[in-house]
Amino acid sequence: MMEELFKLHIYYHMSKRSIEEVEVLAEMWVDDLGSVSTDVFIDACKLHRKTSQYMPTGKDILDRCSDVWAERQRNIKKLPEPMPDLTPEQIKVNVKRVKDKIRGIG
């Protein structure tokens, strides 16, 4: 998280903030965003850079995390429909066998 915050510091030309201030900011972000996985956090920072000209707040990144999670959910491929192992004729034969067993014929 610290590395991404430094990248944001450089990206948004935050020269008014000292490295010490950025470190304190990073500690606050860890407190606010500690439960967010690193890969989601990085993607959220990238998304923010693409959509805003301003340094993000913790809430901005949380909002972008929600966007990242939603996009990932949309991209999950659905499992293919299961293909039957039996032909329609084999299914009919099996149905008949089950019915015959139930009736006590087979």
C-alpha positions, -999 to +999 in steps of 0.1 A: +000+000+000+029+023+008+044+019-026+011+028-043+007+058-021+041+070-031+032+065-067+001+086-062+022+112-044+044+115-075+015+112-100-005+140-085+026+163-079+020+164-041+053+183-036+037+203-008+036+172+014+067+158+029+076+122+029+068+121+066+033+134+059+029+108+032+040+081+056+013+093+082-012+093+054-002+058+044-008+047+081-043+062+080-050+045+047-038+011+061-062+017+090-091+025+066-083+001+038-065-027+056-091-053+047-087-046+010-065-071-009-033-056-024-044-065-060-078-048-056-061-018-040-036-014-069-064-018-095-085+008-076-055+033-076-050+027-113-088+033-120-087+065-099-057+078-119-077+072-151-108+089-138-097+118-117-072+147-118-071+149-080-053+130-053-078+104-039-090+102-004-094+069+013-131+070+005-123+076-032-102+045-032-129+025-014-154+036-040-130+025-068-125-008-049-162-013-052-160-006-089-131-031-093-151-058-074-181-052-096-161-054-128-145-086-116-179-101-109-190-092-144-160-108-159-163-141-142-171-166-169-201-187-164-196-224-163-206-241-195-239-260-195-233-296-186-235-319-216-253-352-211-231-382-213-260-402-227-277-400-261-315-393-261-320-430-270-300-442-241-319-419-218-352-434-230-339-469-224-328-460-189-362-443-182-379-475-193-357-496-171-364-475-141-402-477-148-399-514-152-381-518-119-407-497-102-435-519-116-416-550-106-411-562-142-373-560-145 
